[in-house]
Amino acid sequence: MIDVEKPVWLLDVDGVINTIKPGWGAAPRKSLVWSGADNTSYVLRWSPLLVDRIRALHTDGRVEVRWCTTWCPEAERLESLWRLPVLGRALDADPMPRGAQCWPLKLAAAWEVLAEGRRLIWTDDEALPPPGPAREELTADGRALLIAPRANRGLQPADLHLIEKFAEGRRLPTHRVAGRHRQLPD
């Protein structure tokens, strides 16, 4: 049975968790992660405090986290690295498109969440639709929280605060503008 009250969090990795300067007031961690799809290893750098908050929100049942990243086919590597439970995968293309070619798949995943009757949290540094009709339709009636962090910093404590408030049932549709959140007018 689907819990329609619990929002679904579509979570990107690069530029959202994996960032150059994750901050959070503690030293970042980094690790090499092998990608069989790309036949190479990538250096991932993240804030353990951020990953802990993501894990807690999911395991406490406040949100349902789903990967929405080009890492989806190899997400088990991230779950092992970050000690996350097995999370749903929003993308299943084979081969997985990269960069902007993946954005339509991510947008389709967002629409699918809303079609399920669920509220949506979508964190992505690149793929969120720009201001305009698509974004307005996604956030209509406060049913979606869209956060586009700065790619070099990723999600920050203030972003997680907004996610927690939205998970509590508060309607907080926001746009990310120059590193700041701007509340949409009622």
PyMOL commands that place a pseudoatom at each C-alpha (Angstrom):
pseudoatom trace, name=CA, resn=MET, resi=1, chain=A, elem=C, hetatm=0, pos=[0.000, 0.000, 0.000]
pseudoatom trace, name=CA, resn=ILE, resi=2, chain=A, elem=C, hetatm=0, pos=[1.329, 3.436, -0.960]
pseudoatom trace, name=CA, resn=ASP, resi=3, chain=A, elem=C, hetatm=0, pos=[1.537, 6.092, 1.726]
pseudoatom trace, name=CA, resn=VAL, resi=4, chain=A, elem=C, hetatm=0, pos=[0.270, 9.106, -0.223]
pseudoatom trace, name=CA, resn=GLU, resi=5, chain=A, elem=C, hetatm=0, pos=[0.970, 11.411, 2.721]
pseudoatom trace, name=CA, resn=LYS, resi=6, chain=A, elem=C, hetatm=0, pos=[4.712, 10.683, 2.675]
pseudoatom trace, name=CA, resn=PRO, resi=7, chain=A, elem=C, hetatm=0, pos=[6.472, 12.689, -0.042]
pseudoatom trace, name=CA, resn=VAL, resi=8, chain=A, elem=C, hetatm=0, pos=[8.787, 11.068, -2.551]
pseudoatom trace, name=CA, resn=TRP, resi=9, chain=A, elem=C, hetatm=0, pos=[12.243, 12.623, -2.713]
pseudoatom trace, name=CA, resn=LEU, resi=10, chain=A, elem=C, hetatm=0, pos=[13.880, 12.362, -6.151]
pseudoatom trace, name=CA, resn=LEU, resi=11, chain=A, elem=C, hetatm=0, pos=[17.566, 12.612, -5.275]
pseudoatom trace, name=CA, resn=ASP, resi=12, chain=A, elem=C, hetatm=0, pos=[20.340, 13.404, -7.723]
pseudoatom trace, name=CA, resn=VAL, resi=13, chain=A, elem=C, hetatm=0, pos=[23.968, 12.680, -6.768]
pseudoatom trace, name=CA, resn=ASP, resi=14, chain=A, elem=C, hetatm=0, pos=[26.523, 14.779, -8.648]
pseudoatom trace, name=CA, resn=GLY, resi=15, chain=A, elem=C, hetatm=0, pos=[26.230, 18.418, -7.607]
pseudoatom trace, name=CA, resn=VAL, resi=16, chain=A, elem=C, hetatm=0, pos=[23.741, 17.506, -4.866]
pseudoatom trace, name=CA, resn=ILE, resi=17, chain=A, elem=C, hetatm=0, pos=[25.562, 15.034, -2.567]
pseudoatom trace, name=CA, resn=ASN, resi=18, chain=A, elem=C, hetatm=0, pos=[28.846, 14.659, -4.465]
pseudoatom trace, name=CA, resn=THR, resi=19, chain=A, elem=C, hetatm=0, pos=[30.338, 18.160, -4.499]
pseudoatom trace, name=CA, resn=ILE, resi=20, chain=A, elem=C, hetatm=0, pos=[33.661, 19.965, -4.445]
pseudoatom trace, name=CA, resn=LYS, resi=21, chain=A, elem=C, hetatm=0, pos=[32.978, 21.849, -1.174]
pseudoatom trace, name=CA, resn=PRO, resi=22, chain=A, elem=C, hetatm=0, pos=[30.158, 20.138, 0.723]
pseudoatom trace, name=CA, resn=GLY, resi=23, chain=A, elem=C, hetatm=0, pos=[30.616, 22.271, 3.854]
pseudoatom trace, name=CA, resn=TRP, resi=24, chain=A, elem=C, hetatm=0, pos=[28.379, 21.390, 6.821]
pseudoatom trace, name=CA, resn=GLY, resi=25, chain=A, elem=C, hetatm=0, pos=[31.042, 22.494, 9.339]
pseudoatom trace, name=CA, resn=ALA, resi=26, chain=A, elem=C, hetatm=0, pos=[32.967, 19.220, 9.212]
pseudoatom trace, name=CA, resn=ALA, resi=27, chain=A, elem=C, hetatm=0, pos=[35.629, 17.725, 7.007]
pseudoatom trace, name=CA, resn=PRO, resi=28, chain=A, elem=C, hetatm=0, pos=[34.240, 16.084, 3.883]
pseudoatom trace, name=CA, resn=ARG, resi=29, chain=A, elem=C, hetatm=0, pos=[34.867, 12.471, 3.069]
pseudoatom trace, name=CA, resn=LYS, resi=30, chain=A, elem=C, hetatm=0, pos=[35.994, 11.214, -0.272]
pseudoatom trace, name=CA, resn=SER, resi=31, chain=A, elem=C, hetatm=0, pos=[36.315, 7.864, -1.941]
pseudoatom trace, name=CA, resn=LEU, resi=32, chain=A, elem=C, hetatm=0, pos=[36.934, 6.369, -5.358]
pseudoatom trace, name=CA, resn=VAL, resi=33, chain=A, elem=C, hetatm=0, pos=[33.825, 4.671, -6.747]
pseudoatom trace, name=CA, resn=TRP, resi=34, chain=A, elem=C, hetatm=0, pos=[34.057, 2.351, -9.727]
pseudoatom trace, name=CA, resn=SER, resi=35, chain=A, elem=C, hetatm=0, pos=[31.579, 2.754, -12.560]
pseudoatom trace, name=CA, resn=GLY, resi=36, chain=A, elem=C, hetatm=0, pos=[31.281, -0.338, -14.715]
pseudoatom trace, name=CA, resn=ALA, resi=37, chain=A, elem=C, hetatm=0, pos=[29.117, 1.620, -17.143]
pseudoatom trace, name=CA, resn=ASP, resi=38, chain=A, elem=C, hetatm=0, pos=[31.951, 4.105, -17.744]
pseudoatom trace, name=CA, resn=ASN, resi=39, chain=A, elem=C, hetatm=0, pos=[34.787, 1.662, -17.053]
pseudoatom trace, name=CA, resn=THR, resi=40, chain=A, elem=C, hetatm=0, pos=[36.451, 4.166, -14.738]
pseudoatom trace, name=CA, resn=SER, resi=41, chain=A, elem=C, hetatm=0, pos=[36.625, 5.260, -11.105]
pseudoatom trace, name=CA, resn=TYR, resi=42, chain=A, elem=C, hetatm=0, pos=[35.230, 8.588, -9.955]
pseudoatom trace, name=CA, resn=VAL, resi=43, chain=A, elem=C, hetatm=0, pos=[36.257, 10.535, -6.863]
pseudoatom trace, name=CA, resn=LEU, resi=44, chain=A, elem=C, hetatm=0, pos=[33.171, 11.267, -4.787]
pseudoatom trace, name=CA, resn=ARG, resi=45, chain=A, elem=C, hetatm=0, pos=[33.317, 13.927, -2.068]
pseudoatom trace, name=CA, resn=TRP, resi=46, chain=A, elem=C, hetatm=0, pos=[30.443, 14.389, 0.395]
pseudoatom trace, name=CA, resn=SER, resi=47, chain=A, elem=C, hetatm=0, pos=[29.428, 15.576, 3.819]
pseudoatom trace, name=CA, resn=PRO, resi=48, chain=A, elem=C, hetatm=0, pos=[28.763, 12.656, 6.179]
pseudoatom trace, name=CA, resn=LEU, resi=49, chain=A, elem=C, hetatm=0, pos=[26.309, 14.892, 8.056]
pseudoatom trace, name=CA, resn=LEU, resi=50, chain=A, elem=C, hetatm=0, pos=[24.250, 15.362, 4.879]
pseudoatom trace, name=CA, resn=VAL, resi=51, chain=A, elem=C, hetatm=0, pos=[24.182, 11.637, 4.182]
pseudoatom trace, name=CA, resn=ASP, resi=52, chain=A, elem=C, hetatm=0, pos=[23.170, 10.987, 7.805]
pseudoatom trace, name=CA, resn=ARG, resi=53, chain=A, elem=C, hetatm=0, pos=[20.219, 13.384, 7.448]
pseudoatom trace, name=CA, resn=ILE, resi=54, chain=A, elem=C, hetatm=0, pos=[19.109, 11.766, 4.178]
pseudoatom trace, name=CA, resn=ARG, resi=55, chain=A, elem=C, hetatm=0, pos=[19.323, 8.308, 5.772]
pseudoatom trace, name=CA, resn=ALA, resi=56, chain=A, elem=C, hetatm=0, pos=[17.364, 9.438, 8.846]
pseudoatom trace, name=CA, resn=LEU, resi=57, chain=A, elem=C, hetatm=0, pos=[14.578, 11.061, 6.822]
pseudoatom trace, name=CA, resn=HIS, resi=58, chain=A, elem=C, hetatm=0, pos=[14.139, 7.873, 4.808]
pseudoatom trace, name=CA, resn=THR, resi=59, chain=A, elem=C, hetatm=0, pos=[14.515, 5.287, 7.600]
pseudoatom trace, name=CA, resn=ASP, resi=60, chain=A, elem=C, hetatm=0, pos=[12.287, 7.294, 9.968]
pseudoatom trace, name=CA, resn=GLY, resi=61, chain=A, elem=C, hetatm=0, pos=[9.572, 7.110, 7.309]
pseudoatom trace, name=CA, resn=ARG, resi=62, chain=A, elem=C, hetatm=0, pos=[9.266, 10.862, 6.811]
pseudoatom trace, name=CA, resn=VAL, resi=63, chain=A, elem=C, hetatm=0, pos=[10.128, 10.653, 3.104]
pseudoatom trace, name=CA, resn=GLU, resi=64, chain=A, elem=C, hetatm=0, pos=[10.597, 7.947, 0.504]
pseudoatom trace, name=CA, resn=VAL, resi=65, chain=A, elem=C, hetatm=0, pos=[13.931, 8.576, -1.186]
pseudoatom trace, name=CA, resn=ARG, resi=66, chain=A, elem=C, hetatm=0, pos=[14.323, 7.446, -4.789]
pseudoatom trace, name=CA, resn=TRP, resi=67, chain=A, elem=C, hetatm=0, pos=[17.527, 7.823, -6.770]
pseudoatom trace, name=CA, resn=CYS, resi=68, chain=A, elem=C, hetatm=0, pos=[17.025, 10.126, -9.757]
pseudoatom trace, name=CA, resn=THR, resi=69, chain=A, elem=C, hetatm=0, pos=[20.541, 10.172, -11.144]
pseudoatom trace, name=CA, resn=THR, resi=70, chain=A, elem=C, hetatm=0, pos=[22.687, 8.759, -13.895]
pseudoatom trace, name=CA, resn=TRP, resi=71, chain=A, elem=C, hetatm=0, pos=[24.074, 6.571, -11.090]
pseudoatom trace, name=CA, resn=CYS, resi=72, chain=A, elem=C, hetatm=0, pos=[20.763, 4.627, -10.917]
pseudoatom trace, name=CA, resn=PRO, resi=73, chain=A, elem=C, hetatm=0, pos=[22.118, 1.484, -12.637]
pseudoatom trace, name=CA, resn=GLU, resi=74, chain=A, elem=C, hetatm=0, pos=[24.981, 1.382, -10.118]
pseudoatom trace, name=CA, resn=ALA, resi=75, chain=A, elem=C, hetatm=0, pos=[23.257, 2.931, -7.093]
pseudoatom trace, name=CA, resn=GLU, resi=76, chain=A, elem=C, hetatm=0, pos=[24.082, -0.108, -4.966]
pseudoatom trace, name=CA, resn=ARG, resi=77, chain=A, elem=C, hetatm=0, pos=[27.686, 1.189, -4.933]
pseudoatom trace, name=CA, resn=LEU, resi=78, chain=A, elem=C, hetatm=0, pos=[26.484, 4.461, -3.392]
pseudoatom trace, name=CA, resn=GLU, resi=79, chain=A, elem=C, hetatm=0, pos=[24.195, 2.707, -0.917]
pseudoatom trace, name=CA, resn=SER, resi=80, chain=A, elem=C, hetatm=0, pos=[27.131, 0.580, 0.252]
pseudoatom trace, name=CA, resn=LEU, resi=81, chain=A, elem=C, hetatm=0, pos=[29.528, 3.543, 0.442]
pseudoatom trace, name=CA, resn=TRP, resi=82, chain=A, elem=C, hetatm=0, pos=[27.082, 5.732, 2.356]
pseudoatom trace, name=CA, resn=ARG, resi=83, chain=A, elem=C, hetatm=0, pos=[25.443, 2.931, 4.398]
pseudoatom trace, name=CA, resn=LEU, resi=84, chain=A, elem=C, hetatm=0, pos=[22.031, 3.716, 2.939]
pseudoatom trace, name=CA, resn=PRO, resi=85, chain=A, elem=C, hetatm=0, pos=[19.233, 1.186, 2.638]
pseudoatom trace, name=CA, resn=VAL, resi=86, chain=A, elem=C, hetatm=0, pos=[18.293, -0.004, -0.815]
pseudoatom trace, name=CA, resn=LEU, resi=87, chain=A, elem=C, hetatm=0, pos=[16.398, 2.917, -2.323]
pseudoatom trace, name=CA, resn=GLY, resi=88, chain=A, elem=C, hetatm=0, pos=[14.042, 2.979, -5.263]
pseudoatom trace, name=CA, resn=ARG, resi=89, chain=A, elem=C, hetatm=0, pos=[15.364, 3.901, -8.685]
pseudoatom trace, name=CA, resn=ALA, resi=90, chain=A, elem=C, hetatm=0, pos=[13.425, 6.522, -10.634]
pseudoatom trace, name=CA, resn=LEU, resi=91, chain=A, elem=C, hetatm=0, pos=[15.422, 5.942, -13.826]
pseudoatom trace, name=CA, resn=ASP, resi=92, chain=A, elem=C, hetatm=0, pos=[15.971, 2.643, -15.600]
pseudoatom trace, name=CA, resn=ALA, resi=93, chain=A, elem=C, hetatm=0, pos=[17.226, 3.542, -19.087]
pseudoatom trace, name=CA, resn=ASP, resi=94, chain=A, elem=C, hetatm=0, pos=[19.828, 1.241, -20.603]
pseudoatom trace, name=CA, resn=PRO, resi=95, chain=A, elem=C, hetatm=0, pos=[22.163, 2.752, -21.547]
pseudoatom trace, name=CA, resn=MET, resi=96, chain=A, elem=C, hetatm=0, pos=[21.650, 5.685, -19.209]
pseudoatom trace, name=CA, resn=PRO, resi=97, chain=A, elem=C, hetatm=0, pos=[21.874, 9.014, -21.057]
pseudoatom trace, name=CA, resn=ARG, resi=98, chain=A, elem=C, hetatm=0, pos=[24.312, 11.533, -19.616]
pseudoatom trace, name=CA, resn=GLY, resi=99, chain=A, elem=C, hetatm=0, pos=[24.027, 15.226, -18.902]
pseudoatom trace, name=CA, resn=ALA, resi=100, chain=A, elem=C, hetatm=0, pos=[21.188, 17.155, -20.496]
pseudoatom trace, name=CA, resn=GLN, resi=101, chain=A, elem=C, hetatm=0, pos=[20.054, 14.060, -22.417]
pseudoatom trace, name=CA, resn=CYS, resi=102, chain=A, elem=C, hetatm=0, pos=[18.918, 12.616, -19.069]
pseudoatom trace, name=CA, resn=TRP, resi=103, chain=A, elem=C, hetatm=0, pos=[16.863, 15.660, -18.017]
pseudoatom trace, name=CA, resn=PRO, resi=104, chain=A, elem=C, hetatm=0, pos=[13.651, 14.605, -19.825]
pseudoatom trace, name=CA, resn=LEU, resi=105, chain=A, elem=C, hetatm=0, pos=[13.782, 11.247, -17.999]
pseudoatom trace, name=CA, resn=LYS, resi=106, chain=A, elem=C, hetatm=0, pos=[14.138, 13.029, -14.664]
pseudoatom trace, name=CA, resn=LEU, resi=107, chain=A, elem=C, hetatm=0, pos=[11.226, 15.334, -15.462]
pseudoatom trace, name=CA, resn=ALA, resi=108, chain=A, elem=C, hetatm=0, pos=[9.117, 12.300, -16.434]
pseudoatom trace, name=CA, resn=ALA, resi=109, chain=A, elem=C, hetatm=0, pos=[10.006, 10.721, -13.065]
pseudoatom trace, name=CA, resn=ALA, resi=110, chain=A, elem=C, hetatm=0, pos=[8.773, 13.871, -11.298]
pseudoatom trace, name=CA, resn=TRP, resi=111, chain=A, elem=C, hetatm=0, pos=[5.477, 13.781, -13.207]
pseudoatom trace, name=CA, resn=GLU, resi=112, chain=A, elem=C, hetatm=0, pos=[5.127, 10.081, -12.319]
pseudoatom trace, name=CA, resn=VAL, resi=113, chain=A, elem=C, hetatm=0, pos=[5.408, 10.855, -8.596]
pseudoatom trace, name=CA, resn=LEU, resi=114, chain=A, elem=C, hetatm=0, pos=[2.669, 13.472, -8.876]
pseudoatom trace, name=CA, resn=ALA, resi=115, chain=A, elem=C, hetatm=0, pos=[0.530, 11.082, -10.968]
pseudoatom trace, name=CA, resn=GLU, resi=116, chain=A, elem=C, hetatm=0, pos=[0.765, 8.621, -8.059]
pseudoatom trace, name=CA, resn=GLY, resi=117, chain=A, elem=C, hetatm=0, pos=[-0.972, 11.249, -5.938]
pseudoatom trace, name=CA, resn=ARG, resi=118, chain=A, elem=C, hetatm=0, pos=[2.203, 11.806, -3.929]
pseudoatom trace, name=CA, resn=ARG, resi=119, chain=A, elem=C, hetatm=0, pos=[3.892, 15.046, -2.958]
pseudoatom trace, name=CA, resn=LEU, resi=120, chain=A, elem=C, hetatm=0, pos=[7.281, 15.598, -4.575]
pseudoatom trace, name=CA, resn=ILE, resi=121, chain=A, elem=C, hetatm=0, pos=[10.676, 16.723, -3.342]
pseudoatom trace, name=CA, resn=TRP, resi=122, chain=A, elem=C, hetatm=0, pos=[13.149, 17.044, -6.198]
pseudoatom trace, name=CA, resn=THR, resi=123, chain=A, elem=C, hetatm=0, pos=[16.776, 18.010, -5.599]
pseudoatom trace, name=CA, resn=ASP, resi=124, chain=A, elem=C, hetatm=0, pos=[18.917, 18.405, -8.700]
pseudoatom trace, name=CA, resn=ASP, resi=125, chain=A, elem=C, hetatm=0, pos=[21.585, 20.952, -9.577]
pseudoatom trace, name=CA, resn=GLU, resi=126, chain=A, elem=C, hetatm=0, pos=[20.786, 20.964, -13.320]
pseudoatom trace, name=CA, resn=ALA, resi=127, chain=A, elem=C, hetatm=0, pos=[17.622, 19.178, -14.420]
pseudoatom trace, name=CA, resn=LEU, resi=128, chain=A, elem=C, hetatm=0, pos=[14.866, 21.194, -12.738]
pseudoatom trace, name=CA, resn=PRO, resi=129, chain=A, elem=C, hetatm=0, pos=[12.697, 22.987, -15.294]
pseudoatom trace, name=CA, resn=PRO, resi=130, chain=A, elem=C, hetatm=0, pos=[13.407, 26.717, -15.569]
pseudoatom trace, name=CA, resn=PRO, resi=131, chain=A, elem=C, hetatm=0, pos=[10.826, 29.234, -14.335]
pseudoatom trace, name=CA, resn=GLY, resi=132, chain=A, elem=C, hetatm=0, pos=[7.788, 28.960, -16.544]
pseudoatom trace, name=CA, resn=PRO, resi=133, chain=A, elem=C, hetatm=0, pos=[4.767, 26.766, -17.200]
pseudoatom trace, name=CA, resn=ALA, resi=134, chain=A, elem=C, hetatm=0, pos=[6.364, 23.361, -16.475]
pseudoatom trace, name=CA, resn=ARG, resi=135, chain=A, elem=C, hetatm=0, pos=[7.766, 24.489, -13.133]
pseudoatom trace, name=CA, resn=GLU, resi=136, chain=A, elem=C, hetatm=0, pos=[4.521, 26.260, -12.223]
pseudoatom trace, name=CA, resn=GLU, resi=137, chain=A, elem=C, hetatm=0, pos=[2.509, 23.140, -13.000]
pseudoatom trace, name=CA, resn=LEU, resi=138, chain=A, elem=C, hetatm=0, pos=[4.842, 20.940, -10.929]
pseudoatom trace, name=CA, resn=THR, resi=139, chain=A, elem=C, hetatm=0, pos=[4.573, 23.225, -7.908]
pseudoatom trace, name=CA, resn=ALA, resi=140, chain=A, elem=C, hetatm=0, pos=[0.850, 23.997, -8.257]
pseudoatom trace, name=CA, resn=ASP, resi=141, chain=A, elem=C, hetatm=0, pos=[-1.057, 23.755, -4.992]
pseudoatom trace, name=CA, resn=GLY, resi=142, chain=A, elem=C, hetatm=0, pos=[2.150, 23.334, -2.999]
pseudoatom trace, name=CA, resn=ARG, resi=143, chain=A, elem=C, hetatm=0, pos=[2.526, 19.691, -4.014]
pseudoatom trace, name=CA, resn=ALA, resi=144, chain=A, elem=C, hetatm=0, pos=[6.216, 19.927, -4.942]
pseudoatom trace, name=CA, resn=LEU, resi=145, chain=A, elem=C, hetatm=0, pos=[9.378, 21.304, -3.385]
pseudoatom trace, name=CA, resn=LEU, resi=146, chain=A, elem=C, hetatm=0, pos=[12.118, 21.888, -5.970]
pseudoatom trace, name=CA, resn=ILE, resi=147, chain=A, elem=C, hetatm=0, pos=[15.651, 22.645, -4.794]
pseudoatom trace, name=CA, resn=ALA, resi=148, chain=A, elem=C, hetatm=0, pos=[18.560, 23.266, -7.167]
pseudoatom trace, name=CA, resn=PRO, resi=149, chain=A, elem=C, hetatm=0, pos=[21.685, 23.603, -5.039]
pseudoatom trace, name=CA, resn=ARG, resi=150, chain=A, elem=C, hetatm=0, pos=[24.854, 25.211, -6.307]
pseudoatom trace, name=CA, resn=ALA, resi=151, chain=A, elem=C, hetatm=0, pos=[26.799, 22.331, -7.884]
pseudoatom trace, name=CA, resn=ASN, resi=152, chain=A, elem=C, hetatm=0, pos=[30.036, 23.071, -6.052]
pseudoatom trace, name=CA, resn=ARG, resi=153, chain=A, elem=C, hetatm=0, pos=[28.293, 23.123, -2.632]
pseudoatom trace, name=CA, resn=GLY, resi=154, chain=A, elem=C, hetatm=0, pos=[25.399, 20.686, -2.964]
pseudoatom trace, name=CA, resn=LEU, resi=155, chain=A, elem=C, hetatm=0, pos=[22.594, 20.475, -0.451]
pseudoatom trace, name=CA, resn=GLN, resi=156, chain=A, elem=C, hetatm=0, pos=[23.156, 22.560, 2.659]
pseudoatom trace, name=CA, resn=PRO, resi=157, chain=A, elem=C, hetatm=0, pos=[21.587, 22.493, 6.145]
pseudoatom trace, name=CA, resn=ALA, resi=158, chain=A, elem=C, hetatm=0, pos=[18.984, 25.128, 5.155]
pseudoatom trace, name=CA, resn=ASP, resi=159, chain=A, elem=C, hetatm=0, pos=[17.883, 22.909, 2.268]
pseudoatom trace, name=CA, resn=LEU, resi=160, chain=A, elem=C, hetatm=0, pos=[17.402, 19.948, 4.602]
pseudoatom trace, name=CA, resn=HIS, resi=161, chain=A, elem=C, hetatm=0, pos=[15.439, 22.181, 6.953]
pseudoatom trace, name=CA, resn=LEU, resi=162, chain=A, elem=C, hetatm=0, pos=[13.053, 23.013, 4.086]
pseudoatom trace, name=CA, resn=ILE, resi=163, chain=A, elem=C, hetatm=0, pos=[12.782, 19.331, 3.154]
pseudoatom trace, name=CA, resn=GLU, resi=164, chain=A, elem=C, hetatm=0, pos=[11.937, 18.408, 6.755]
pseudoatom trace, name=CA, resn=LYS, resi=165, chain=A, elem=C, hetatm=0, pos=[9.263, 21.123, 6.958]
pseudoatom trace, name=CA, resn=PHE, resi=166, chain=A, elem=C, hetatm=0, pos=[7.767, 20.019, 3.641]
pseudoatom trace, name=CA, resn=ALA, resi=167, chain=A, elem=C, hetatm=0, pos=[7.755, 16.395, 4.860]
pseudoatom trace, name=CA, resn=GLU, resi=168, chain=A, elem=C, hetatm=0, pos=[5.787, 17.552, 7.916]
pseudoatom trace, name=CA, resn=GLY, resi=169, chain=A, elem=C, hetatm=0, pos=[3.060, 18.730, 5.575]
pseudoatom trace, name=CA, resn=ARG, resi=170, chain=A, elem=C, hetatm=0, pos=[3.924, 22.386, 5.193]
pseudoatom trace, name=CA, resn=ARG, resi=171, chain=A, elem=C, hetatm=0, pos=[3.483, 23.707, 1.676]
pseudoatom trace, name=CA, resn=LEU, resi=172, chain=A, elem=C, hetatm=0, pos=[6.784, 25.275, 0.771]
pseudoatom trace, name=CA, resn=PRO, resi=173, chain=A, elem=C, hetatm=0, pos=[7.208, 25.439, -2.997]
pseudoatom trace, name=CA, resn=THR, resi=174, chain=A, elem=C, hetatm=0, pos=[10.444, 27.267, -3.644]
pseudoatom trace, name=CA, resn=HIS, resi=175, chain=A, elem=C, hetatm=0, pos=[12.743, 28.272, -6.443]
pseudoatom trace, name=CA, resn=ARG, resi=176, chain=A, elem=C, hetatm=0, pos=[16.493, 28.410, -6.045]
pseudoatom trace, name=CA, resn=VAL, resi=177, chain=A, elem=C, hetatm=0, pos=[17.730, 31.823, -7.117]
pseudoatom trace, name=CA, resn=ALA, resi=178, chain=A, elem=C, hetatm=0, pos=[21.409, 32.797, -6.793]
pseudoatom trace, name=CA, resn=GLY, resi=179, chain=A, elem=C, hetatm=0, pos=[21.921, 30.443, -3.883]
pseudoatom trace, name=CA, resn=ARG, resi=180, chain=A, elem=C, hetatm=0, pos=[18.843, 31.654, -2.004]
pseudoatom trace, name=CA, resn=HIS, resi=181, chain=A, elem=C, hetatm=0, pos=[15.327, 30.334, -1.657]
pseudoatom trace, name=CA, resn=ARG, resi=182, chain=A, elem=C, hetatm=0, pos=[12.488, 32.579, -2.687]
pseudoatom trace, name=CA, resn=GLN, resi=183, chain=A, elem=C, hetatm=0, pos=[9.016, 31.765, -1.440]
pseudoatom trace, name=CA, resn=LEU, resi=184, chain=A, elem=C, hetatm=0, pos=[6.459, 31.704, -4.215]
pseudoatom trace, name=CA, resn=PRO, resi=185, chain=A, elem=C, hetatm=0, pos=[3.591, 34.163, -3.811]
pseudoatom trace, name=CA, resn=ASP, resi=186, chain=A, elem=C, hetatm=0, pos=[0.261, 32.741, -2.649]
for i in range(1, 186): cmd.bond("trace and resi %d" % i, "trace and resi %d" % (i + 1))
show_as sticks, trace
zoom trace
